[in-house]
């Protein structure tokens, strides 16, 4: 009997990618990974390790080493869970693909981080339109070893459950917060701006673009500003938001967001590349290569 879980991926249609959702929680079929799977992991790991030297948050680098991640082979979830549970009480759970929003929020609220069990193919090394094992493990999991960031992720999950009950407008606002922090966030450290967002950490191109390119804006963290700001899913980001510390993120989740959502409902969304007069600007982008369409 075939015990390997399903590999649930987006479907390509004449209208682009269509997300396919799954709620199944699965055991990591580690013995089913072939030599090519481990080789893809190794190639991606070694490439990002080189690129991220002097670019990634020191917390990320330190925690990744503490977990014992290496390019040698795809990590076993059980091994990583021993480190995670001891450090912050979080654990990894295996999933087949993209989860519905409420399921995802409920897992985070209970300190469970869903990790896609399958890894991309060789022809997808440079780009994949959805999270895979490399993005989830390499990009997201090391920061879950950091107590303050781990608490932020749980608070975000609890906020997501509430936003889901409030309706689609609240969800849009909250999704933007996740996008611009957990996925594409920058942090200001003693030696300069560094990367902590998983979408950047797991991407060759964006890990260079976010810090080296003059094109994007780099703007100081502001909760309500972020919740109003559209973003890009088909290209590098036009704007990156910079936190001063992980404590700043956690403190931002203390207030009840319900009145914030009400305030934002009376304001318009901000285009992904716009700079406002009230912004704390680290870099005003040159806008080179930008498309005027495609913000979501």
C-alpha positions as CSV (number, residue, x, y, z in Angstrom):
1,X,0.0,0.0,0.0
2,X,1.3,3.5,-0.9
3,X,1.6,5.4,2.4
4,X,3.1,8.6,0.8
5,X,0.7,11.6,1.4
6,X,-0.6,13.6,-1.5
7,X,1.3,16.4,-3.1
8,X,-1.3,19.1,-3.3
9,X,-0.2,22.0,-5.6
10,X,-1.8,24.9,-7.3
11,X,-3.4,24.3,-10.7
12,X,-2.5,26.4,-13.7
13,X,-5.4,27.6,-15.9
14,X,-5.8,30.2,-18.5
15,X,-6.5,32.7,-15.7
16,X,-3.2,31.9,-13.9
17,X,-2.6,29.9,-10.7
18,X,-5.7,28.6,-8.9
19,X,-5.0,27.7,-5.2
20,X,-6.0,24.2,-4.1
21,X,-6.6,23.8,-0.4
22,X,-6.2,20.8,1.9
23,X,-6.8,20.2,5.6
24,X,-5.0,16.9,6.0
25,X,-2.4,16.6,8.7
26,X,0.2,13.9,7.7
27,X,3.3,12.2,9.0
28,X,6.4,13.2,7.2
29,X,7.2,10.4,4.8
30,X,10.9,10.8,5.3
31,X,11.9,7.4,3.9
32,X,10.1,8.3,0.6
33,X,12.5,11.1,-0.2
34,X,14.7,10.1,-3.0
35,X,18.3,11.2,-3.8
36,X,17.0,14.0,-6.0
37,X,14.9,15.4,-3.2
38,X,17.9,15.5,-0.8
39,X,20.0,17.0,-3.6
40,X,17.5,19.8,-4.2
41,X,17.4,20.5,-0.5
42,X,21.2,20.6,-0.5
43,X,21.5,22.9,-3.5
44,X,18.9,25.4,-2.1
45,X,20.4,25.3,1.4
46,X,24.0,25.9,0.3
47,X,23.0,28.7,-2.1
48,X,21.0,30.5,0.5
49,X,23.6,30.0,3.2
50,X,26.2,31.8,1.0
51,X,23.8,34.6,-0.1
52,X,22.5,35.3,3.5
53,X,25.9,35.7,5.1
54,X,25.8,39.3,6.4
55,X,22.2,39.6,5.2
56,X,20.1,37.5,7.5
57,X,19.0,38.4,11.0
58,X,21.5,37.1,13.6
59,X,18.6,35.5,15.4
60,X,17.8,33.4,12.3
61,X,21.4,32.3,11.8
62,X,21.9,31.4,15.4
63,X,18.7,29.4,15.7
64,X,19.2,27.6,12.4
65,X,22.5,26.3,13.7
66,X,21.0,25.5,17.1
67,X,18.4,23.3,15.4
68,X,21.1,21.4,13.5
69,X,19.8,22.2,10.1
70,X,22.4,21.4,7.4
71,X,22.6,20.7,3.7
72,X,23.4,17.1,4.3
73,X,19.8,15.9,4.0
74,X,16.2,17.0,4.4
75,X,15.7,17.4,8.2
76,X,13.3,15.0,10.0
77,X,10.4,16.8,11.6
78,X,10.8,14.7,14.8
79,X,14.4,15.9,15.2
80,X,13.4,19.6,14.8
81,X,10.4,19.2,17.1
82,X,12.7,18.1,19.9
83,X,14.5,21.4,19.7
84,X,11.4,23.5,19.1
85,X,9.4,22.1,22.0
86,X,12.3,22.6,24.4
87,X,12.9,26.2,23.3
88,X,9.4,27.7,22.8
89,X,6.8,24.9,23.0
90,X,6.1,25.0,19.3
91,X,6.0,22.0,17.0
92,X,6.0,21.3,13.3
93,X,3.1,19.4,11.7
94,X,3.2,17.9,8.2
95,X,0.6,19.1,5.6
96,X,0.0,18.2,2.0
97,X,-0.2,21.8,0.7
98,X,-1.9,25.1,1.3
99,X,-4.3,25.3,4.2
100,X,-7.6,27.2,4.4
101,X,-7.2,30.4,6.4
102,X,-9.1,29.4,9.5
103,X,-7.3,26.0,9.8
104,X,-3.9,27.9,9.5
105,X,-4.9,30.4,12.1
106,X,-6.0,27.7,14.6
107,X,-2.7,25.8,14.2
108,X,-0.7,29.0,14.9
109,X,-2.9,29.8,17.9
110,X,-2.0,26.4,19.3
111,X,1.7,26.8,18.6
112,X,1.7,24.4,15.7
113,X,3.4,25.4,12.5
114,X,2.2,23.6,9.3
115,X,5.1,22.5,7.0
116,X,4.5,21.2,3.5
117,X,6.0,17.7,3.4
118,X,7.1,17.8,-0.3
119,X,10.0,19.7,-1.8
120,X,10.1,21.5,-5.2
121,X,11.6,19.9,-8.3
122,X,15.0,20.8,-9.9
123,X,13.2,22.9,-12.5
124,X,11.7,25.0,-9.7
125,X,14.9,25.9,-7.9
126,X,14.6,29.6,-8.7
127,X,10.8,30.1,-8.3
128,X,7.8,28.3,-6.9
129,X,4.4,30.0,-6.7
130,X,3.5,28.3,-3.4
131,X,5.2,27.2,-0.1
132,X,7.1,23.9,-0.2
133,X,9.2,22.1,2.4
134,X,12.3,24.3,1.7
135,X,10.4,27.6,2.2
136,X,8.6,26.4,5.3
137,X,11.5,24.7,7.0
138,X,14.5,26.9,6.0
139,X,12.6,30.2,6.0
140,X,10.1,30.0,8.8
141,X,11.1,27.4,11.4
142,X,14.3,28.8,12.8
143,X,12.6,32.0,14.1
144,X,10.1,29.9,16.0
145,X,13.0,29.1,18.3
146,X,13.1,32.7,19.4
147,X,10.7,33.2,22.3
148,X,9.4,36.7,21.5
149,X,8.9,35.9,17.8
150,X,7.3,32.6,18.7
151,X,4.8,34.5,20.9
152,X,4.1,36.9,18.1
153,X,3.2,34.0,15.8
154,X,0.8,32.6,18.3
155,X,-0.8,36.0,18.9
156,X,-1.1,36.4,15.2
157,X,-3.0,33.0,15.0
158,X,-5.4,34.1,17.7
159,X,-6.0,37.4,15.9
160,X,-6.6,35.5,12.7
161,X,-9.3,33.4,14.3
162,X,-11.0,36.6,15.5
163,X,-10.6,38.3,12.1
164,X,-12.1,35.3,10.3
165,X,-15.2,35.7,12.4
166,X,-15.3,39.5,11.8
167,X,-15.3,39.1,8.0
168,X,-13.3,39.5,4.8
169,X,-12.2,43.1,5.3
170,X,-10.5,42.3,8.6
171,X,-8.9,39.3,7.0
172,X,-7.4,41.5,4.3
173,X,-5.9,43.8,6.8
174,X,-4.4,41.0,8.9
175,X,-3.1,39.2,5.8
176,X,-1.1,42.3,4.9
177,X,0.5,42.3,8.3
178,X,1.6,38.7,7.9
179,X,2.9,39.4,4.4
180,X,5.0,42.4,5.4
181,X,6.4,40.9,8.6
182,X,6.5,37.1,8.7
183,X,7.1,36.7,4.9
184,X,8.9,39.9,3.8
185,X,10.1,41.7,6.8
186,X,13.4,43.4,7.5
187,X,14.9,44.2,10.9
188,X,17.4,47.0,11.9
189,X,20.4,45.5,13.6
190,X,23.6,47.0,14.8
191,X,25.3,46.4,11.5
192,X,22.4,47.6,9.3
193,X,19.2,46.2,7.8
194,X,18.9,42.4,7.9
195,X,16.3,39.9,6.7
196,X,13.9,37.9,8.9
197,X,11.0,37.3,6.5
198,X,10.7,33.7,5.3
199,X,9.7,34.7,1.8
200,X,13.0,36.5,1.4
201,X,15.2,34.1,3.3
202,X,14.1,31.2,1.0
203,X,14.5,33.2,-2.2
204,X,17.7,33.7,-4.1
205,X,16.6,36.8,-6.0
206,X,14.7,38.6,-3.3
207,X,17.4,38.1,-0.7
208,X,19.6,40.3,-2.9
209,X,16.9,42.7,-4.1
210,X,15.5,43.6,-0.7
211,X,18.8,45.1,0.6
212,X,20.9,45.9,-2.5
213,X,18.4,47.3,-5.1
214,X,17.6,51.0,-5.1
215,X,14.1,50.2,-6.6
216,X,12.1,49.4,-3.5
217,X,11.0,51.5,-0.6
218,X,12.3,50.6,2.8
219,X,10.0,52.1,5.5
220,X,9.8,51.9,9.3
221,X,7.2,49.6,10.8
222,X,3.8,51.0,11.4
223,X,1.0,48.6,12.2
224,X,-2.0,50.5,10.6
225,X,0.1,51.6,7.6
226,X,1.0,48.0,6.9
227,X,-2.6,46.9,7.2
228,X,-3.6,49.4,4.6
229,X,-0.8,48.5,2.1
230,X,-1.3,46.3,-0.9
231,X,1.5,43.9,-1.9
232,X,2.9,41.9,-4.8
233,X,2.6,38.2,-5.4
234,X,4.1,38.0,-8.9
235,X,7.3,40.0,-8.5
236,X,9.7,41.4,-5.9
237,X,8.2,43.7,-3.4
238,X,7.9,47.4,-4.1
239,X,8.1,48.2,-0.3
240,X,9.7,46.5,2.7
241,X,8.9,47.4,6.2
242,X,11.6,47.6,8.9
243,X,11.2,46.6,12.5
244,X,13.5,47.7,15.3
245,X,13.1,44.5,17.3
246,X,11.0,41.4,17.6
247,X,9.6,43.0,20.8
248,X,8.2,45.7,18.6
249,X,6.3,43.1,16.7
250,X,5.0,41.5,19.8
251,X,3.9,44.8,21.3
252,X,1.9,45.6,18.2
253,X,-0.3,42.6,18.8
254,X,-1.3,43.5,22.3
255,X,-4.2,45.9,21.4
256,X,-7.6,44.5,20.3
257,X,-7.5,44.9,16.5
258,X,-11.3,45.3,16.2
259,X,-11.3,49.1,16.5
260,X,-8.3,49.3,14.2
261,X,-10.2,47.4,11.5
262,X,-13.1,49.9,12.0
263,X,-10.7,52.8,11.5
264,X,-9.1,51.2,8.4
265,X,-12.5,50.6,6.9
266,X,-12.9,54.4,6.5
267,X,-9.6,54.7,4.8
268,X,-8.5,53.7,1.4
269,X,-5.9,51.0,0.6
270,X,-2.3,52.2,-0.1
271,X,-0.7,51.1,-3.4
272,X,2.2,48.8,-2.8
273,X,4.8,51.3,-3.9
274,X,3.5,54.5,-2.5
275,X,5.4,56.6,0.1
276,X,3.3,58.6,2.5
277,X,4.3,61.9,4.2
278,X,4.0,60.2,7.6
279,X,6.4,57.3,6.7
280,X,9.8,56.9,8.4
281,X,11.8,56.3,5.2
282,X,15.0,54.4,5.1
283,X,15.1,54.4,1.3
284,X,12.7,56.0,-1.2
285,X,12.6,53.6,-4.1
286,X,13.6,54.6,-7.7
287,X,10.7,52.5,-8.9
288,X,12.9,50.9,-11.6
289,X,11.2,47.9,-13.3
290,X,7.9,48.5,-11.5
291,X,4.6,47.6,-13.1
292,X,1.6,49.8,-12.3
293,X,-0.6,46.8,-12.2
294,X,-0.7,43.6,-10.1
295,X,-1.1,44.9,-6.6
296,X,-3.3,42.7,-4.4
